[in-house]
Amino acid sequence: MLDAESTIRQHINHDEDCAEASMQLMAMRVVMLGLIGERNRLGGEERLLDVDERLKADYRAVGRGPLKGARGRRVR
């Protein structure tokens, strides 16, 4: 899909007809919506994070002690 969008941008920037690439992109989006619907029917309705939320997410390990040789902490 990203390649198709890039192709459309290139056509537009060169003042060329982008109808064929646009139709292909819309067909890809229809397929994607069908796949999302199928996933949801199978019980996968979890909310997907957008880019900003993924970058802000805290993925640090929980429940582990300090790393060996960590500054300012004593290793037991």
Beta strands, then each sheet from edge to edge (+ up, - down):
end
